[in-house]
Amino acid sequence: MPVRVTLDALIVAKGLKARDLAQEVGLSETQLSLFRSGKVKGIRFRTLARLCAALGCKPGDLLDYAFDPSDLTAPDDGD
């Protein structure tokens, strides 16, 4: 998948514990772990905004995209 979650780097850079971040933004530790590992199909804008507020960052700091030409021709699987 060309979109990668880069949240771990921010958590380390800020010296935070994932457990504390999850609590601050209103997620369970499991939900945050799934997002950190990229095992989710999407994220609500509200959750993204809460993460950004807690980390003092922008959405682009949490995600990375590597262009893959096949993304333009791949069938949409409902994502």
SVG drawing of the C-alpha trace seen along z (x, -y; Angstrom):
<svg xmlns="http://www.w3.org/2000/svg" viewBox="-17 -22 30 27">
<polyline fill="none" stroke="black" stroke-width="0.4" points="0.0,0.0 1.5,-3.4 0.1,-5.2 2.1,-4.6 1.4,-5.7 4.4,-7.5 2.9,-8.0 5.6,-6.0 8.3,-8.4 6.3,-11.3 5.5,-9.4 9.2,-8.7 10.3,-12.3 7.8,-13.7 8.8,-11.2 5.3,-10.0 3.9,-6.6 1.3,-5.2 -1.0,-4.5 -1.0,-8.1 -1.6,-9.4 -4.5,-7.0 -6.1,-8.2 -5.6,-11.8 -7.3,-11.5 -10.1,-9.2 -8.9,-6.0 -8.4,-2.5 -4.9,-1.3 -6.0,1.3 -7.4,-1.3 -4.2,-3.3 -2.1,-0.2 -4.1,0.8 -3.7,-2.7 0.1,-2.8 0.5,0.5 -1.4,-0.6 -4.0,2.2 -7.0,-0.2 -8.8,-1.1 -9.4,-4.7 -9.4,-7.2 -12.0,-9.8 -11.1,-13.4 -12.0,-14.1 -9.6,-11.4 -6.9,-12.8 -7.5,-16.3 -7.2,-15.0 -4.0,-13.2 -2.6,-16.4 -3.6,-18.5 -2.0,-16.2 1.2,-15.9 1.4,-19.5 1.6,-18.4 -0.3,-18.4 -2.0,-15.4 0.9,-15.1 3.2,-14.5 1.3,-11.3 1.1,-9.9 3.5,-9.3 2.6,-8.5 4.8,-6.8 3.4,-7.1 2.6,-3.9 1.3,-4.1 -0.8,-1.0 -2.9,-3.0 -4.4,-4.8 -5.6,-1.6 -6.4,0.6 -10.1,1.3 -11.6,-0.5 -12.3,1.9 -14.5,-0.4 -11.8,-2.3"/>
</svg>
